[in-house]
Amino acid sequence: MFAHISWSEFMLAAVALIAVYCIMVDLRRRQAKRTRDMETAAHFLALHYEHLEAFLKCGTGFEEFEQKLIDFSDALSNEKTCARLAARWNIEAPPEAKEDAKALARELSDLERQRPDLYRSFLMSVTSGTVAMLYRWPATASMRERLISEVAVDPAKEVAIAASTLKHKRDDNDAHMDGGLVPA
């Protein structure tokens, strides 16, 4: 049956089969990685919402912080918005960003003195939301290692990142539907 196939045709078929096999193995590996990323994002989104709820249900007069958290949480559901936020971290911080970070640090210091529980919930909501964003969207994944490493080396950068992130204001370009739902 195979007697009429030349050696070169046989080798070509073997190479083609090996190439298909390698492509399938790579696709499987990438799919497994994406699944792990989505599971990680889901975990940190749940943590974000847990701390957001803890902060919001206190209703103790920290409306500015509440609005910042709500805007940030809303932004997490939009890939383009998250990509814009991550792009802010990817460039050298301009002087005004350092001022924003200092101002937020002062405000957070006041919050920490007055309500340590809310201070922790605020930071946990922002940090876990940021991690969820880095794992959820492919456009932000390239920032993951750098950002996590920078915060690990210099915890003060967490406040700078939070200040940059919390400057986001929802705009009409964010694809949200009424009721806070996001189109699939």
C-alpha positions as CSV (number, residue, x, y, z in Angstrom):
1,M,0.0,0.0,0.0
2,F,2.8,2.5,0.8
3,A,5.2,1.1,-1.7
4,H,4.5,3.9,-4.2
5,I,5.4,6.6,-1.6
6,S,8.9,8.0,-2.0
7,W,11.3,8.5,0.9
8,S,11.0,12.3,0.5
9,E,7.2,12.2,0.6
10,F,7.3,10.1,3.7
11,M,9.7,12.5,5.4
12,L,7.5,15.5,4.4
13,A,4.5,13.8,5.9
14,A,6.4,13.0,9.1
15,V,7.6,16.6,9.4
16,A,4.1,17.8,8.8
17,L,2.7,15.5,11.5
18,I,5.5,16.6,14.0
19,A,4.7,20.3,13.2
20,V,0.9,19.7,13.9
21,Y,1.8,17.9,17.1
22,C,4.0,20.8,18.3
23,I,1.3,23.3,17.5
24,M,-1.2,21.3,19.4
25,V,1.1,21.0,22.4
26,D,1.7,24.7,22.4
27,L,-2.0,25.5,22.1
28,R,-2.7,23.2,25.0
29,R,0.0,24.8,27.1
30,R,-1.2,28.4,26.3
31,Q,-4.8,27.4,27.1
32,A,-3.8,25.9,30.4
33,K,-1.9,29.1,31.3
34,R,-4.9,31.3,30.3
35,T,-7.1,29.1,32.4
36,R,-4.8,29.6,35.4
37,D,-4.7,33.3,34.8
38,M,-8.5,33.5,34.7
39,E,-8.8,31.4,37.9
40,T,-6.3,33.8,39.6
41,A,-8.2,36.8,38.3
42,A,-11.5,35.4,39.7
43,H,-9.9,34.8,43.1
44,F,-8.6,38.4,43.3
45,L,-11.8,39.9,41.9
46,A,-13.7,38.1,44.7
47,L,-11.2,39.5,47.2
48,H,-11.6,43.0,45.7
49,Y,-15.4,42.8,46.0
50,E,-15.2,41.5,49.5
51,H,-13.1,44.5,50.6
52,L,-15.1,46.9,48.5
53,E,-18.3,45.8,50.2
54,A,-16.6,46.1,53.7
55,F,-15.6,49.6,52.9
56,L,-18.9,50.7,51.4
57,K,-21.2,49.3,54.0
58,C,-19.6,51.3,56.8
59,G,-21.1,54.6,55.4
60,T,-19.0,56.7,57.7
61,G,-18.4,59.8,55.7
62,F,-15.5,58.8,53.4
63,E,-17.5,59.6,50.2
64,E,-14.4,60.6,48.2
65,F,-12.7,57.2,48.9
66,E,-16.0,55.5,48.2
67,Q,-16.4,57.1,44.8
68,K,-12.8,56.3,43.9
69,L,-13.3,52.7,44.8
70,I,-16.6,52.5,42.8
71,D,-15.0,54.1,39.8
72,F,-12.0,51.8,40.0
73,S,-14.2,48.7,40.4
74,D,-16.3,49.8,37.5
75,A,-13.2,50.2,35.4
76,L,-12.1,46.6,36.1
77,S,-14.8,45.3,33.8
78,N,-13.5,47.1,30.7
79,E,-10.5,45.8,28.9
80,K,-9.7,49.1,27.1
81,T,-9.9,51.1,30.3
82,C,-7.7,48.6,32.1
83,A,-5.2,48.8,29.2
84,R,-5.1,52.6,29.6
85,L,-4.6,52.3,33.3
86,A,-1.7,49.8,32.9
87,A,-0.2,52.1,30.2
88,R,0.1,54.8,32.9
89,W,2.3,52.4,34.9
90,N,4.5,51.5,31.9
91,I,5.9,55.0,31.5
92,E,8.1,57.0,33.8
93,A,5.9,58.8,36.3
94,P,5.6,62.6,35.6
95,P,6.1,65.0,38.5
96,E,2.3,65.4,39.0
97,A,2.0,61.6,39.5
98,K,4.4,61.9,42.4
99,E,2.3,64.7,43.8
100,D,-0.9,62.6,43.4
101,A,0.8,59.7,45.3
102,K,1.9,62.1,48.1
103,A,-1.6,63.5,48.4
104,L,-3.2,60.0,48.4
105,A,-0.6,58.9,51.0
106,R,-1.7,61.9,53.2
107,E,-5.3,61.1,52.8
108,L,-4.7,57.4,53.5
109,S,-2.7,58.3,56.6
110,D,-5.7,60.2,57.9
111,L,-8.0,57.3,57.1
112,E,-5.5,54.9,58.8
113,R,-5.5,57.0,62.0
114,Q,-9.3,57.3,62.1
115,R,-10.4,53.9,60.9
116,P,-7.6,51.3,60.5
117,D,-10.2,48.7,59.4
118,L,-11.4,50.9,56.5
119,Y,-7.8,51.7,55.6
120,R,-7.0,48.0,55.2
121,S,-10.2,47.4,53.2
122,F,-9.4,50.3,50.9
123,L,-5.9,49.1,50.2
124,M,-6.9,45.5,49.9
125,S,-9.7,46.5,47.5
126,V,-7.4,48.5,45.2
127,T,-4.5,46.0,45.4
128,S,-6.6,42.9,44.8
129,G,-8.5,44.7,42.0
130,T,-5.2,45.7,40.4
131,V,-3.9,42.1,40.6
132,A,-7.2,40.8,39.1
133,M,-6.9,43.3,36.2
134,L,-3.3,42.1,35.5
135,Y,-4.4,38.5,35.2
136,R,-7.8,39.0,33.6
137,W,-6.9,41.0,30.5
138,P,-4.2,40.1,28.0
139,A,-3.5,43.8,27.3
140,T,-2.3,44.2,31.0
141,A,-0.5,40.9,31.4
142,S,2.8,42.3,30.2
143,M,2.9,44.6,33.3
144,R,2.3,41.8,35.8
145,E,5.8,40.8,36.7
146,R,7.2,44.3,36.7
147,L,4.5,45.8,38.8
148,I,4.4,43.0,41.4
149,S,8.2,43.0,41.6
150,E,8.3,46.8,42.1
151,V,5.7,46.7,44.9
152,A,7.6,43.8,46.5
153,V,10.8,45.7,46.4
154,D,9.3,49.1,47.5
155,P,5.9,48.9,49.2
156,A,5.6,52.7,49.0
157,K,5.0,52.1,45.2
158,E,1.7,50.5,46.1
159,V,0.4,54.0,47.0
160,A,1.8,55.5,43.8
161,I,0.2,52.8,41.7
162,A,-3.1,53.2,43.6
163,A,-3.0,57.0,43.1
164,S,-2.5,56.5,39.4
165,T,-5.2,53.9,39.2
166,L,-7.7,55.9,41.2
167,K,-7.4,58.9,39.0
168,H,-9.6,57.1,36.5
169,K,-12.9,58.6,35.9
170,R,-15.6,56.7,34.1
171,D,-16.1,58.1,30.6
172,D,-18.6,57.5,27.9
173,N,-16.1,55.3,26.0
174,D,-16.3,52.6,28.6
175,A,-18.7,50.0,27.3
176,H,-21.0,49.6,30.2
177,M,-24.7,49.0,30.2
178,D,-27.3,50.3,32.7
179,G,-27.2,48.7,36.0
180,G,-23.4,48.2,36.0
181,L,-23.6,45.3,33.6
182,V,-20.9,44.7,31.0
183,P,-21.7,43.4,27.6
184,A,-20.2,39.9,27.0
